[in-house]
């Protein structure tokens, strides 16, 4: 019984680590893409559009990750 609780806690810890890593990676990716794409005089509008696109991509990544985690 105690071993099961420990295993469950360790699994949750690994899941949280993976989520944090995914969030950080997504943030860095968003910043990189925004800086590469938005170099024109319309950069503010460009950054807003790119940020919206990246939010959608991030949601899809998180959704896929959660689906994967729930299957294990």
C-alpha positions, -999 to +999 in steps of 0.1 A: +000+000+000+027+024+010+048+015-021+018+023-043+015+058-027+052+064-032+050+053-069+020+075-075+037+105-059+068+099-080+047+096-111+029+129-104+063+146-097+076+134-131+044+146-148+047+180-132+084+182-143+074+173-178+047+200-179+071+226-166+097+217-192+070+218-219+059+252-208+094+266-207+102+251-241+070+265-256+078+299-241+113+299-256+100+287-290+074+314-290+100+341-283+123+328-309+097+326-336+083+361-327+118+376-330+125+359-363+091+367-379+085+402-366+113+424-380+092+448-400+078+483-390+045+466-382+062+445-355+036+452-328+008+439-349+030+410-361+039+401-326+003+400-315-007+378-345+023+355-339+015+353-302-020+342-310-008+315-334+017+303-308-010+301-281-030+278-304+001+257-310+008+256-272-027+245-265-024+217-290+010+206-275-004+205-240-035+187-251-014+160-268+008+157-238-021+153-214-037+127-237-004+108-237-001+110-199-037+099-194-030+068-215-002+056-193 
